[in-house]
Amino acid sequence: MDSIGHRHPQGCSRPSKRRIVCFLPLMAGLVFCGCGKKEAPKAESTSSGNPAAAPADYLGAIAKAKKAAERTVDTAGLQKTIDLFQAQEGRLPKDLKELVGPNYLSKLPDPPAGMKFEYNVTSGQIKIVPQ
């Protein structure tokens, strides 16, 4: 029995005040550490923030996405052709013009406006860069 007269099951005693006094600051510290304000990183925005300019912002974002998609498709297609050339010839092409022929490409694709293809002869990687 405890001081109030309640019975506790065998082996289950009331926690001592000492344990409670040690436990409370620990719990308070954990609560305060977890309650700090954390800001999510802000995504890069092309929006002006003005609701009246929303249609223009939207169209600008679509144009930017279209250009990025064109670059991705152009480089992916050329990269696959370079990989095919290497698999069949056992080496990388010396330049992109070597891909033009009956087995690979009828002609090199045109890069997006204001851009050019940059081919790394040693790695066989291609990318689109500004002219």
C-alpha positions as CSV (number, residue, x, y, z in Angstrom):
1,M,0.0,0.0,0.0
2,D,1.1,3.5,-0.7
3,S,0.7,6.6,1.6
4,I,-2.8,7.2,0.4
5,G,-4.0,3.6,1.0
6,H,-4.1,2.3,-2.6
7,R,-2.7,-1.1,-3.4
8,H,-0.3,-1.5,-6.2
9,P,0.3,-4.8,-8.0
10,Q,3.4,-6.8,-7.0
11,G,6.6,-5.3,-8.4
12,C,4.9,-2.0,-9.5
13,S,5.7,0.8,-7.2
14,R,5.0,4.4,-7.4
15,P,7.7,6.4,-9.3
16,S,9.9,8.4,-6.9
17,K,9.9,12.1,-6.9
18,R,13.6,12.0,-7.9
19,R,12.8,10.2,-11.1
20,I,10.0,12.6,-11.9
21,V,12.2,15.6,-11.3
22,C,14.9,14.2,-13.6
23,F,12.4,13.1,-16.3
24,L,10.4,16.4,-16.6
25,P,13.3,18.6,-17.8
26,L,14.3,16.0,-20.3
27,M,10.8,15.9,-21.7
28,A,10.5,19.7,-21.8
29,G,13.8,19.9,-23.7
30,L,12.6,17.4,-26.3
31,V,9.3,19.3,-26.7
32,F,11.1,22.6,-27.2
33,C,13.6,21.2,-29.6
34,G,10.9,19.7,-31.8
35,C,8.7,22.8,-31.8
36,G,11.1,25.1,-33.6
37,K,9.8,26.9,-36.8
38,K,11.3,25.3,-39.8
39,E,10.8,26.9,-43.2
40,A,10.8,24.8,-46.3
41,P,13.2,25.8,-49.0
42,K,11.6,28.1,-51.5
43,A,11.3,26.8,-55.1
44,E,12.5,29.1,-57.8
45,S,9.5,31.0,-59.1
46,T,8.9,32.7,-62.4
47,S,5.8,34.4,-61.0
48,S,5.6,38.1,-60.6
49,G,3.2,37.6,-57.7
50,N,0.7,39.9,-59.3
51,P,-2.7,38.2,-60.0
52,A,-3.2,40.4,-63.1
53,A,0.0,39.1,-64.6
54,A,-0.8,35.4,-64.0
55,P,-1.7,34.7,-67.7
56,A,1.6,36.2,-68.8
57,D,3.5,34.3,-66.1
58,Y,1.8,31.1,-67.1
59,L,2.6,31.5,-70.8
60,G,6.2,32.4,-69.9
61,A,6.6,29.2,-67.8
62,I,5.1,27.1,-70.6
63,A,7.6,28.5,-73.2
64,K,10.5,27.9,-70.8
65,A,9.3,24.3,-70.2
66,K,8.9,23.7,-74.0
67,K,12.5,24.8,-74.6
68,A,13.8,22.6,-71.8
69,A,11.8,19.6,-73.2
70,E,13.1,20.3,-76.8
71,R,16.7,20.3,-75.5
72,T,16.1,17.1,-73.6
73,V,14.6,15.3,-76.6
74,D,17.4,16.5,-78.9
75,T,20.2,15.4,-76.6
76,A,18.6,12.1,-75.7
77,G,18.1,11.2,-79.4
78,L,21.7,12.1,-80.3
79,Q,23.1,10.4,-77.3
80,K,21.3,7.1,-78.2
81,T,22.7,7.5,-81.8
82,I,26.2,8.0,-80.3
83,D,25.7,4.9,-78.1
84,L,24.5,2.9,-81.1
85,F,27.6,4.0,-83.2
86,Q,29.9,3.0,-80.4
87,A,28.2,-0.4,-80.0
88,Q,28.5,-1.1,-83.8
89,E,31.8,0.5,-84.6
90,G,33.6,-0.3,-81.3
91,R,34.6,3.4,-80.8
92,L,33.1,6.8,-80.3
93,P,32.5,9.1,-83.3
94,K,35.3,11.6,-84.0
95,D,32.6,14.3,-84.5
96,L,28.8,14.5,-84.9
97,K,29.1,14.6,-88.7
98,E,30.3,11.0,-88.5
99,L,26.8,10.0,-87.4
100,V,25.3,11.2,-90.7
101,G,25.0,8.2,-93.1
102,P,22.9,5.3,-94.1
103,N,23.2,3.4,-90.7
104,Y,22.5,6.3,-88.3
105,L,21.1,9.7,-89.2
106,S,20.0,11.1,-92.5
107,K,21.0,14.6,-91.2
108,L,21.9,16.1,-87.8
109,P,18.9,17.6,-86.0
110,D,18.8,21.4,-85.7
111,P,19.5,22.6,-82.2
112,P,17.0,25.0,-80.6
113,A,17.3,28.6,-81.6
114,G,20.3,30.4,-80.2
115,M,21.9,27.1,-79.1
116,K,24.4,24.6,-80.4
117,F,25.4,21.0,-79.8
118,E,28.6,20.5,-77.8
119,Y,30.1,17.0,-78.2
120,N,32.8,15.7,-75.9
121,V,35.0,13.3,-78.0
122,T,36.6,11.6,-75.0
123,S,33.4,10.8,-73.0
124,G,30.9,10.6,-75.9
125,Q,28.6,12.9,-74.1
126,I,26.5,15.6,-75.8
127,K,24.9,18.7,-74.5
128,I,23.2,21.8,-75.8
129,V,24.8,25.1,-74.9
130,P,24.2,28.7,-75.9
131,Q,26.0,29.9,-79.0
